[in-house]
Amino acid sequence: MAVSAKRSRPGSGRRCPFRPPVPLRPDPTENVMVNYRTVLLKTILVVTTLFTGYVKTSYGQACTGILGEAIINETFGSSVLTPLETGKTTYQFVSDRCPGDGEYILANSTHCYGSTWHTVLEDHTPDDANGVMAIVNASYESGEFYNQSVSGLCNGITYEFSVWVLNLMNPIMANGCNPIETVPLDPNITMKIERADGSSIQTINTGSIGRSATPTWIRYSVLFTMPDQGNTVVVKLVNNGPGGCGNDLALDDIQFRPCHPLLRIGYDGNTRSTLDVCANTTQLVTSTLGPGYDKPVYQWQESTDSLTWKSIPNATGPSYLIQVSYPGKRYYRLVCTQVPNTLTDQNSSCKATSNSLSLTPIESAECSGPKIHVPASFTPNNDGQNDVLMVYHKANVAFEMQIFNRWGSVIFSTDTMGSRWDGTYLEKPCPEGVYPWKIKYWATDPNRKTSDYLQTGQVLLLR
């Protein structure tokens, strides 16, 4: 949507003093409660423009987590050019001409006031055929470009209020507004968030929004954290550069969205998003939560189709041990909110939702673990039959083996698969008898986890 700020017409005689631009900042005259969580805020350079010897720099507050679904998404629609609802603006709607001071139009393009204004051929909203923007000619009074109440909000949750703005004034006017007002004013907007009773929660000024050689949309945003009391706010865009030559702008895509911390889950020791896991085993899922919730509340959920989710009883921690004892594939995700909210609330703006993972139980020979077999006896008598003791194994195994005499002394050891004991110690034949052995080995299961095992037994040496 676009809004064009007011400009005085040539010959009006109204004085237009030029003032250096003001960076985006809280208004010191307001009783402002800045209660947003600074870990979610990032001050960013929005735009810098050089003109008539001044450099203008504007700042905005950006969500460094994840923006949720828009609660307000004012695009002004497409094709139908009807006025805003009563109470949404203090400006007068016109439909059959270019807007004068204190007036606005809704249009999908603008060619007003010749070379004084930019020719804007389309609105800002992506992929909307014949999309509409608001074109505003700001008045001499500090009126409201936009006013909207938002209810059902969540205490302690951070929200972002944003708008796209375009300065309609060309950088150089052929004759100025009049002999006195040779330099037009630039738009300057106050972004307000108020309680339902009108008291201030947050107030931010954009500062002077500079002109550009071509039509340029600039996004301005402000973050705040919903106070502990109440669940309704009123968001406003107010003219902060009243009167004079210039101050014409376009507005579009006004949005109000929750800003949640980034929440990610993953399988312990594995970066894959889908796993085949041996049935009747367990699988640990862990999570990481970005900054923003100082008192998080968790709930794990599962699904059979990744569309319909059910909360898992007693799964309310940052990690969850899945009992893989079900048929078919299952999906898992984690939702999280901030105290005092609860996860039983169906309001999606109150909670962060993680990525999802899938898990499929399998039955295979590998699921019973690696196979180690040691013969019960051998006959090292050099007849070519069963002369050595060797270990038989299945699956990828690394191991250590020790063989002991009756007094517990190690008489043979190896860590090489395929090694064989020929029944000797220090190159001398060992006597017939029973020899204990111990094998420690490591193997990788179908879940790509490496586990260690210990197996003991004894072998009978015969000659």
Phi, psi and omega in degrees: 000151181234145175232132180254130181280161186289148168225146177277148184278150178310138178087003182288335179077003180280135185282141183233078179294136179270132180239140176302145183292157181247129179292156179300125184197161173297143178284116184291346181277348182269151172276084191263132172257099179273098188244012180285160182273116188297339178293341179262357185257143175219118179281125186233150175284121182271308182200146174231129183229134178259125177203142177042041174084358181247145173251122181257130176234126178245147181237151176225165177252124185245145177288124178265001175258234181237127176280131179275187181298140183293129174275320167248131175219076185274099177258355184067011173074201179214144174069307185281120186254066179260153183293160175295157179299152179303132179096348181277345178204154174264002181272155183269129180278135171231153185231348188246011182196174175289146184289140172264187180306130178078015182236161177216157173232159170249123187208158176265358173197165178216139178229029187287150169058035172055227182279355179293320177258155167295147166274116183251117189269345179205163180280188182271329188302124181292143169059033174242107180299131180058033179298148187252148173230164177262127179250120189237135171253100191297146183270177178285339179269161180277070182278176182257119174292324186207142181213123183213131176272141179231123182241173179073026181277169188248127180297137178083357180264141179273139179233153176244132174247124186221161179206147172260131186233142176231124174283117185282346185284134172291152183298323183235121176264137186303316184236009186070185177283322178192175184303334181270315183267081184273346179236120182284154174285150173262153177300151177211120189242139170260125177260119185242140168237121184234157170288170180298334180274003178094352178287148188278137169257316181205138177223126182227138174258139177287336193078179182294127181265104191291159176281161180220159183294330177233159180303125186228120176275136179233134180263130174241140182215156177219142179248148173207157176255131182298127179299166183290338181248136178084159178223023180231137173228164173239126178256141185222146167244115189244139176294116180250008178229061191291146167072174173085188182280127179095218181060050179242135187210166174239143178237146176201160174050059172282124184229151174226116188220148173288147178242107183255154173293154178290126181239120181232144175236156179200159177286138180300121178076014183211134182265359182285152178266350177222139182224147165259123188236141178301132179299151178063033173238191177234157178218124181273134174242131181242168183224158170230133181241123178291173181293148177144326177251110178274345176226072185286149174236130187247153171208120175277145180228154176227160183209153175262350182226002182067011179246312179257123186246143176235139178290141180270123181304135175065011177263078189234028178245176180288348175228163182213132177263109182281129173269107186275079183225043182223157177274149173080172183283144173232151177246148181226145174208171181231135172246152186211143175221182183246133173304134020262012181286160177237156182276359173280345178292131181279357180289109185292339181287350183273354189216152173267144180237134183279177166293168179247153177235155177238152184219130180235121177289143178227156173242120179207167180298326181295335184293339178276001178094166180293150183256124174241125180233129176240124180303153182283338182203163172205163187230086182282070182245014175063031176264005179082003181238116175055044185277342183230157175259124177224156183265134176255137184216158175230141182087171184283109188231136167246142189208166170230134181232138175229141175239137187242155170272184185293342180265003177089007178278141178285123179248350176204138176211150179200153171234021182247120176297138181095351177293152184229145173257127183264012176082022180241162172220124185054041176067015176244140180300136176276148180289162176300151179152185181262131182237117177291151176222159178220132179234126171249126184219160181236140182213152179259126181273177182299341179273008181065028173260137177263124180239154177251148184227155176229128181227138180231161178182198178211154181232143179263121178264123179237147177235000000 
